[in-house]
Structures are given as structure tokens and as C-alpha cells.
């Protein structure tokens, strides 16, 4: 490991960045260095500017990929090398105001019924039942399930925040039944390696397998939406809102810092839209009586 990489990793650790974030940032700087075939401390501000033009105009990377690259490179030059480059202040991609895809309750059932491996079906069902992010779902531990209170304790979610989420009775029964098939002392969803070698308790199920299982089930189900595992989380929030659950409560379940993030779901719920349309129709009808 180079001295620069070691220093950057130490800086990120001091800032309290999550291990996955650290890996993404180091990779971003490594990609930049590989592009110019030289050490990143020898790359100029103009070369960094040209690199982001390359990402945008030649590679056509997504907004999220662009943002991760910017955050990693910005951290390296501003915090590790102590360089104040104004270029890094204006190469951030424009915000997108896209609404996420949402599945109906029936579509969620259709897709989950097409997941044929039990471990993936139970994991995906839990993700939907609790509105979890993918990593939060696969890394659930046995101790995170409070059976008496019917709650799930999510540790160190996005932004390093803990939260409690209600666990439906049926989901608790499902998890208990599934756990008896492997009895791993640590993980609810242990990796294949941990299943084959129970002494390897440090590994949980990889996210890629869950993503592939979901994609295969989506194709088999016939649901014609561009859905991902994260769509289950969006659908969970929308279905709660349609059922009349308070937006503030949903915010807490999802672990959102700002209520503005949660209000997005008011644009996605068909029930709320139908109620609004009905109210508008009544008001206008009175005007023409």
C-alpha cells in the first residue's frame, strides 16, 4: 500500500466514514490515477477538470457514479493533500428530479412469489416488510430481532444512524422458521461459505446474489417496471402512506434526516392522488351548479 493511500484511508477513518465509503473513495482516486498513468499527487487541477469532462462526455457515467468519483477525488485533494481547487466546486452534476419506481402490493407479491431460493425470498420479503436498504437487510444479525416487542434494530444505517422498525408478526414467524434451517449464531442471512462451514460466522450473504435473484424474479413475474431491490423500500413507504400512516412516522422508519426526503412519497401514492382529484372535482362541481 502506498503512503498516499494509507494517509487517505487514515484521514477517512478519522472523519468517521464507513468502510464501504472508504473503499469507493479510494477506488475513485485509483481510477483517476489510472486514467493519467501517474501518481495522483502529480495530477494538475486542469487534468482533474478534463477527467470529469471525460466521465461526462465520453464514458457517459450515471449521476451517482459521477458524484461518487467527485466525492472521493475531492476528499483526497482537499483533506489528504490540502489543495484548494475551485474546479472541484463546480463539476458536481445537476440534480435530477426523477420520481422512483413504485410497485403495487399485488406486484410485490408477484415478484416475491417468483423468487425460488428460500434464502433470497426470505431476505427480500424482510427488506420489503421493514423498508430496509439492501445492505441493511443482508447484514441483519440474530440479536437485531426483538421478538417480544416485534421490532428490528437497524445498526449504523446510512449516515451512521440507528433506528427501530416494526416487524410484522408474519415476518417474525418467517425469520424464525428460516433461521432453524441454518442456526448461524450471528447472521440471519449467512453467506454460502458460512452455511457450508458454520465456524465461519463472520460472513453474511452478498448483495449481488440478492440483486440477481430479484432481477430474475422480476423477469419471470411479467411486471413491466424498471424495478430494483431498492424499489421494495420505495413501495413499503408508499403503501404505508396509502394506509394512512403519518409521514413523520414513516420518516423515522426509513431513517431519513429531513422530512423533505420522505414527502417524495406523497407524489407516488395513488390513494392520495385519487383523494386529491376527488376533492378538486367536488370543488369545481360546486362552482358550476
C-alpha positions as a Markdown table, in Angstrom:
| # | Residue | x | y | z |
|---|---|---|---|---|
| 1 | Unk | 0.0 | 0.0 | 0.0 |
| 2 | Unk | 1.4 | 3.4 | -1.0 |
| 3 | Unk | 2.0 | 6.1 | 1.6 |
| 4 | Unk | -0.6 | 8.4 | -0.1 |
| 5 | Unk | -3.3 | 5.7 | 0.0 |
| 6 | Unk | -2.5 | 4.9 | 3.6 |
| 7 | Unk | -2.7 | 8.6 | 4.6 |
| 8 | Unk | -6.0 | 9.0 | 2.7 |
| 9 | Unk | -7.5 | 5.9 | 4.5 |
| 10 | Unk | -6.4 | 7.2 | 7.9 |
| 11 | Unk | -8.0 | 10.6 | 7.1 |
| 12 | Unk | -11.2 | 8.9 | 6.1 |
| 13 | Unk | -11.2 | 6.9 | 9.3 |
| 14 | Unk | -10.6 | 10.0 | 11.4 |
| 15 | Unk | -13.6 | 11.6 | 9.7 |
| 16 | Unk | -15.7 | 8.5 | 10.6 |
| 17 | Unk | -16.5 | 7.4 | 7.0 |
| 18 | Unk | -18.0 | 4.0 | 6.7 |
| 19 | Unk | -15.8 | 1.2 | 5.3 |
| 20 | Unk | -17.8 | 0.9 | 2.1 |
| 21 | Unk | -17.5 | 4.7 | 1.6 |
| 22 | Unk | -13.7 | 4.5 | 2.1 |
| 23 | Unk | -13.5 | 1.8 | -0.5 |
| 24 | Unk | -15.5 | 3.8 | -3.0 |
| 25 | Unk | -13.4 | 6.9 | -2.5 |
| 26 | Unk | -10.1 | 5.0 | -2.8 |
| 27 | Unk | -11.3 | 3.4 | -6.0 |
| 28 | Unk | -12.3 | 6.8 | -7.4 |
| 29 | Unk | -8.8 | 8.2 | -6.9 |
| 30 | Unk | -7.3 | 5.0 | -8.2 |
| 31 | Unk | -9.4 | 5.4 | -11.4 |
| 32 | Unk | -8.2 | 8.9 | -11.8 |
| 33 | Unk | -4.5 | 7.9 | -11.4 |
| 34 | Unk | -5.0 | 5.0 | -13.9 |
| 35 | Unk | -6.5 | 7.4 | -16.4 |
| 36 | Unk | -3.4 | 9.5 | -16.4 |
| 37 | Unk | -0.9 | 6.7 | -15.6 |
| 38 | Unk | 0.7 | 8.6 | -12.8 |
| 39 | Unk | 0.5 | 9.2 | -9.1 |
| 40 | Unk | -2.5 | 11.3 | -8.2 |
| 41 | Unk | -0.3 | 13.9 | -6.3 |
| 42 | Unk | 1.3 | 14.7 | -9.7 |
| 43 | Unk | -2.0 | 15.4 | -11.4 |
| 44 | Unk | -2.9 | 19.0 | -12.0 |
| 45 | Unk | -6.2 | 20.8 | -11.4 |
| 46 | Unk | -6.7 | 21.2 | -15.2 |
| 47 | Unk | -6.2 | 17.4 | -15.6 |
| 48 | Unk | -8.8 | 16.8 | -13.0 |
| 49 | Unk | -11.2 | 19.1 | -14.8 |
| 50 | Unk | -10.6 | 17.3 | -18.1 |
| 51 | Unk | -11.1 | 14.0 | -16.3 |
| 52 | Unk | -14.6 | 15.0 | -15.3 |
| 53 | Unk | -15.4 | 16.1 | -18.8 |
| 54 | Unk | -14.2 | 12.6 | -19.9 |
| 55 | Unk | -16.6 | 10.9 | -17.4 |
| 56 | Unk | -19.5 | 13.1 | -18.6 |
| 57 | Unk | -19.0 | 13.3 | -22.4 |
| 58 | Unk | -17.0 | 10.1 | -23.3 |
| 59 | Unk | -17.9 | 7.5 | -20.7 |
| 60 | Unk | -21.4 | 8.9 | -20.1 |
| 61 | Unk | -21.4 | 7.7 | -16.5 |
| 62 | Unk | -24.6 | 8.0 | -14.4 |
| 63 | Unk | -25.1 | 10.9 | -12.0 |
| 64 | Unk | -24.5 | 8.6 | -9.0 |
| 65 | Unk | -21.2 | 7.3 | -10.4 |
| 66 | Unk | -20.1 | 10.9 | -11.2 |
| 67 | Unk | -21.0 | 12.0 | -7.7 |
| 68 | Unk | -19.0 | 9.2 | -6.0 |
| 69 | Unk | -16.0 | 10.0 | -8.2 |
| 70 | Unk | -16.2 | 13.6 | -7.3 |
| 71 | Unk | -16.6 | 13.0 | -3.5 |
| 72 | Unk | -13.6 | 10.6 | -3.5 |
| 73 | Unk | -11.3 | 12.9 | -5.5 |
| 74 | Unk | -12.4 | 16.0 | -3.6 |
| 75 | Unk | -11.7 | 14.3 | -0.3 |
| 76 | Unk | -8.2 | 13.2 | -1.5 |
| 77 | Unk | -7.1 | 16.7 | -2.8 |
| 78 | Unk | -8.8 | 18.8 | -0.1 |
| 79 | Unk | -8.2 | 16.7 | 3.0 |
| 80 | Unk | -5.2 | 14.5 | 2.2 |
| 81 | Unk | -3.2 | 16.8 | 0.0 |
| 82 | Unk | -4.6 | 20.1 | 1.4 |
| 83 | Unk | -5.2 | 21.6 | -2.0 |
| 84 | Unk | -8.0 | 24.1 | -2.5 |
| 85 | Unk | -9.1 | 23.6 | -6.1 |
| 86 | Unk | -12.1 | 25.6 | -7.2 |
| 87 | Unk | -12.7 | 23.2 | -10.0 |
| 88 | Unk | -14.0 | 20.6 | -7.6 |
| 89 | Unk | -16.7 | 23.1 | -6.5 |
| 90 | Unk | -18.4 | 23.3 | -9.9 |
| 91 | Unk | -18.1 | 19.9 | -11.5 |
| 92 | Unk | -20.9 | 18.4 | -9.5 |
| 93 | Unk | -23.6 | 17.0 | -11.8 |
| 94 | Unk | -27.0 | 18.8 | -11.8 |
| 95 | Unk | -29.7 | 17.4 | -9.5 |
| 96 | Unk | -32.3 | 15.1 | -11.1 |
| 97 | Unk | -35.9 | 15.4 | -10.0 |
| 98 | Unk | -36.9 | 11.9 | -11.1 |
| 99 | Unk | -39.6 | 10.0 | -9.1 |
| 100 | Unk | -38.7 | 6.5 | -8.2 |
| 101 | Unk | -40.5 | 3.4 | -9.5 |
| 102 | Unk | -43.1 | 2.0 | -7.1 |
| 103 | Unk | -44.7 | -1.4 | -7.2 |
| 104 | Unk | -48.3 | -2.1 | -6.2 |
| 105 | Unk | -49.0 | -4.6 | -3.4 |
| 106 | Unk | -50.0 | -7.1 | -6.0 |
| 107 | Unk | -46.8 | -6.6 | -8.0 |
| 108 | Unk | -44.7 | -7.0 | -4.9 |
| 109 | Unk | -46.4 | -10.4 | -4.3 |
| 110 | Unk | -46.0 | -11.4 | -7.9 |
| 111 | Unk | -42.3 | -10.8 | -7.8 |
| 112 | Unk | -41.6 | -12.3 | -4.5 |
| 113 | Unk | -43.5 | -15.4 | -5.4 |
| 114 | Unk | -41.1 | -15.9 | -8.3 |
| 115 | Unk | -38.0 | -16.0 | -6.1 |
| 116 | Unk | -37.2 | -19.7 | -5.9 |
| 117 | Unk | -34.3 | -19.8 | -3.5 |
| 118 | Unk | -35.6 | -19.6 | 0.1 |
| 119 | Unk | -32.7 | -17.6 | 1.4 |
| 120 | Unk | -33.2 | -14.9 | -1.2 |
| 121 | Unk | -37.0 | -14.9 | -0.9 |
| 122 | Unk | -36.9 | -14.5 | 2.9 |
| 123 | Unk | -34.3 | -11.7 | 2.6 |
| 124 | Unk | -36.2 | -9.8 | 0.0 |
| 125 | Unk | -39.5 | -10.2 | 1.9 |
| 126 | Unk | -37.8 | -8.9 | 5.0 |
| 127 | Unk | -36.5 | -5.9 | 3.1 |
| 128 | Unk | -40.0 | -5.1 | 1.9 |
| 129 | Unk | -41.7 | -5.8 | 5.3 |
| 130 | Unk | -39.3 | -3.4 | 7.1 |
| 131 | Unk | -38.5 | -0.9 | 4.3 |
| 132 | Unk | -34.8 | -1.7 | 4.6 |
| 133 | Unk | -31.9 | -0.8 | 2.3 |
| 134 | Unk | -30.2 | -3.8 | 0.7 |
| 135 | Unk | -27.1 | -3.8 | 2.9 |
| 136 | Unk | -29.3 | -3.3 | 6.0 |
| 137 | Unk | -31.2 | -6.4 | 5.0 |
| 138 | Unk | -28.4 | -8.8 | 4.2 |
| 139 | Unk | -26.4 | -7.8 | 7.3 |
| 140 | Unk | -29.1 | -8.3 | 9.8 |
| 141 | Unk | -28.0 | -10.2 | 12.9 |
| 142 | Unk | -29.9 | -12.5 | 15.1 |
| 143 | Unk | -29.6 | -10.1 | 18.0 |
| 144 | Unk | -31.2 | -7.4 | 16.0 |
| 145 | Unk | -34.6 | -9.1 | 16.2 |
| 146 | Unk | -36.6 | -8.2 | 19.3 |
| 147 | Unk | -39.3 | -10.8 | 19.2 |
| 148 | Unk | -41.2 | -9.7 | 22.3 |
| 149 | Unk | -41.5 | -6.1 | 21.1 |
| 150 | Unk | -41.9 | -7.1 | 17.4 |
| 151 | Unk | -39.1 | -4.7 | 16.4 |
| 152 | Unk | -36.0 | -4.7 | 14.2 |
| 153 | Unk | -32.9 | -2.8 | 15.4 |
| 154 | Unk | -31.0 | -1.4 | 12.5 |
| 155 | Unk | -27.4 | -0.6 | 13.5 |
| 156 | Unk | -25.4 | 2.1 | 11.8 |
| 157 | Unk | -27.7 | 2.7 | 8.9 |
| 158 | Unk | -27.0 | 5.4 | 6.3 |
| 159 | Unk | -25.2 | 8.3 | 8.0 |
| 160 | Unk | -24.2 | 6.0 | 10.9 |
| 161 | Unk | -27.7 | 6.2 | 12.5 |
| 162 | Unk | -29.5 | 3.5 | 14.5 |
| 163 | Unk | -33.3 | 3.1 | 14.3 |
| 164 | Unk | -36.1 | 0.7 | 15.3 |
| 165 | Unk | -38.6 | -0.6 | 12.8 |
| 166 | Unk | -41.8 | -2.6 | 13.5 |
| 167 | Unk | -41.6 | -6.2 | 12.4 |
| 168 | Unk | -44.9 | -7.8 | 11.2 |
| 169 | Unk | -45.9 | -11.0 | 13.0 |
| 170 | Unk | -45.8 | -13.0 | 9.8 |
| 171 | Unk | -42.3 | -11.7 | 9.1 |
| 172 | Unk | -41.1 | -12.7 | 12.6 |
| 173 | Unk | -42.5 | -16.3 | 12.1 |
| 174 | Unk | -40.9 | -16.4 | 8.6 |
| 175 | Unk | -37.5 | -15.4 | 10.0 |
| 176 | Unk | -37.7 | -17.8 | 12.9 |
| 177 | Unk | -38.5 | -20.7 | 10.5 |
| 178 | Unk | -35.7 | -19.7 | 8.2 |
| 179 | Unk | -33.1 | -19.4 | 11.0 |
| 180 | Unk | -33.8 | -23.0 | 12.0 |
| 181 | Unk | -32.5 | -24.1 | 8.6 |
| 182 | Unk | -29.0 | -22.9 | 9.4 |
| 183 | Unk | -28.8 | -21.8 | 13.0 |
| 184 | Unk | -26.0 | -19.4 | 12.4 |
| 185 | Unk | -25.2 | -17.8 | 15.8 |
| 186 | Unk | -24.6 | -14.4 | 14.3 |
| 187 | Unk | -26.3 | -13.7 | 10.9 |
| 188 | Unk | -29.9 | -14.1 | 9.9 |
| 189 | Unk | -28.7 | -14.4 | 6.3 |
| 190 | Unk | -25.2 | -16.1 | 6.4 |
| 191 | Unk | -23.2 | -16.5 | 3.2 |
| 192 | Unk | -22.9 | -19.7 | 1.4 |
| 193 | Unk | -19.4 | -20.2 | 2.8 |
| 194 | Unk | -20.8 | -19.8 | 6.4 |
| 195 | Unk | -23.6 | -22.3 | 5.6 |
| 196 | Unk | -21.0 | -24.9 | 4.4 |
| 197 | Unk | -18.6 | -24.1 | 7.2 |
| 198 | Unk | -20.5 | -23.0 | 10.3 |
| 199 | Unk | -17.3 | -22.0 | 12.1 |
| 200 | Unk | -17.0 | -19.1 | 9.5 |
| 201 | Unk | -19.5 | -16.9 | 11.3 |
| 202 | Unk | -18.1 | -13.6 | 10.1 |
| 203 | Unk | -19.7 | -13.6 | 6.6 |
| 204 | Unk | -23.2 | -12.5 | 5.7 |
| 205 | Unk | -24.9 | -13.1 | 2.3 |
| 206 | Unk | -23.5 | -11.0 | -0.5 |
| 207 | Unk | -25.7 | -8.3 | -2.0 |
| 208 | Unk | -25.0 | -9.3 | -5.6 |
| 209 | Unk | -26.8 | -12.6 | -5.2 |
| 210 | Unk | -29.9 | -10.9 | -3.8 |
| 211 | Unk | -29.9 | -8.4 | -6.7 |
| 212 | Unk | -29.6 | -11.2 | -9.3 |
| 213 | Unk | -32.4 | -13.2 | -7.6 |
| 214 | Unk | -34.7 | -10.1 | -7.7 |
| 215 | Unk | -33.9 | -9.4 | -11.3 |
| 216 | Unk | -34.7 | -13.0 | -12.3 |
| 217 | Unk | -37.9 | -12.9 | -10.4 |
| 218 | Unk | -38.9 | -9.6 | -11.9 |
| 219 | Unk | -38.5 | -11.0 | -15.4 |
| 220 | Unk | -40.4 | -14.2 | -14.6 |
| 221 | Unk | -43.2 | -12.3 | -12.9 |
| 222 | Unk | -44.1 | -10.3 | -16.0 |
| 223 | Unk | -44.1 | -7.0 | -14.2 |
| 224 | Unk | -43.1 | -4.4 | -16.8 |
| 225 | Unk | -41.4 | -1.9 | -14.5 |
| 226 | Unk | -37.7 | -1.0 | -14.1 |
| 227 | Unk | -37.6 | -2.1 | -10.5 |
| 228 | Unk | -34.6 | -3.0 | -8.3 |
| 229 | Unk | -34.3 | -4.3 | -4.8 |
| 230 | Unk | -34.4 | -0.7 | -3.6 |
| 231 | Unk | -37.8 | -0.4 | -5.2 |
| 232 | Unk | -39.2 | -2.6 | -2.4 |
| 233 | Unk | -38.2 | 0.2 | 0.1 |
| 234 | Unk | -39.9 | 2.8 | -2.0 |
| 235 | Unk | -43.0 | 0.6 | -2.3 |
| 236 | Unk | -43.0 | 0.0 | 1.5 |
| 237 | Unk | -43.1 | 3.7 | 2.2 |
| 238 | Unk | -45.8 | 4.4 | -0.4 |
| 239 | Unk | -48.0 | 1.6 | 0.9 |
| 240 | Unk | -47.7 | 2.8 | 4.5 |
| 241 | Unk | -48.7 | 6.3 | 3.3 |
| 242 | Unk | -51.7 | 4.9 | 1.4 |
| 243 | Unk | -52.7 | 3.1 | 4.6 |
| 244 | Unk | -52.9 | 6.4 | 6.5 |
| 245 | Unk | -49.6 | 6.1 | 8.4 |
| 246 | Unk | -48.3 | 9.6 | 9.4 |
| 247 | Unk | -45.5 | 10.9 | 7.2 |
| 248 | Unk | -43.3 | 11.7 | 10.3 |
| 249 | Unk | -43.6 | 8.1 | 11.5 |
| 250 | Unk | -42.6 | 6.8 | 8.0 |
| 251 | Unk | -39.7 | 9.2 | 8.1 |
| 252 | Unk | -38.5 | 7.5 | 11.3 |
| 253 | Unk | -38.9 | 4.0 | 9.9 |
| 254 | Unk | -36.9 | 4.9 | 6.8 |
| 255 | Unk | -34.2 | 6.7 | 8.7 |
| 256 | Unk | -34.5 | 10.0 | 6.8 |
| 257 | Unk | -32.9 | 13.0 | 8.3 |
| 258 | Unk | -35.1 | 15.5 | 6.5 |
| 259 | Unk | -38.8 | 15.3 | 6.2 |
| 260 | Unk | -38.4 | 16.7 | 2.7 |
| 261 | Unk | -36.9 | 13.3 | 1.6 |
| 262 | Unk | -40.0 | 11.5 | 2.9 |
| 263 | Unk | -42.5 | 13.8 | 1.3 |
| 264 | Unk | -41.4 | 12.5 | -2.1 |
| 265 | Unk | -43.8 | 9.6 | -1.5 |
| 266 | Unk | -46.8 | 11.9 | -1.5 |
| 267 | Unk | -46.3 | 12.1 | -5.2 |
| 268 | Unk | -46.2 | 8.4 | -5.7 |
| 269 | Unk | -49.3 | 7.2 | -3.8 |
| 270 | Unk | -52.4 | 6.5 | -6.0 |
| 271 | Unk | -54.7 | 6.7 | -3.0 |
| 272 | Unk | -53.6 | 10.3 | -2.0 |
| 273 | Unk | -53.7 | 11.3 | -5.7 |
| 274 | Unk | -57.2 | 9.9 | -6.0 |
| 275 | Unk | -58.4 | 11.7 | -2.9 |
| 276 | Unk | -56.9 | 15.0 | -4.1 |
| 277 | Unk | -58.6 | 14.5 | -7.5 |
| 278 | Unk | -61.9 | 13.8 | -5.8 |
| 279 | Unk | -61.6 | 16.9 | -3.7 |
| 280 | Unk | -60.8 | 19.1 | -6.6 |
| 281 | Unk | -63.7 | 17.6 | -8.6 |
| 282 | Unk | -66.1 | 18.4 | -5.8 |
| 283 | Unk | -64.9 | 22.0 | -5.5 |
| 284 | Unk | -65.1 | 22.6 | -9.2 |
| 285 | Unk | -68.5 | 20.9 | -9.5 |
| 286 | Unk | -69.9 | 23.3 | -6.8 |
| 287 | Unk | -68.8 | 26.3 | -9.0 |
| 288 | Unk | -70.9 | 25.2 | -11.9 |
| 289 | Unk | -74.1 | 24.2 | -10.1 |
